[in-house]
């Protein structure tokens, strides 16, 4: 689990927005090179600490998490 910052469609988000600004996420790199965000703590407002699963099948397209330490970006 890497500490990450989140943006949604290129806009940085904070706790007043749709996603929390920082949290922890787990990413999985497929053999094809595509990176899938399998789970994260970027919860929707009002859901408390319930994890949000960030994969394309959940329709969360456009959420990008940035691993500041590794200088890497992952987009769902």
Buried (B, 14 or more C-beta within 10 A) or exposed (E): EBEBBBBBEEEEBEEEBBBBBBBBBBBEEEEEEEBBBEBBBBBEEEEEEEBBEBBEEEEBEEBBBBBEEEEEEBBB
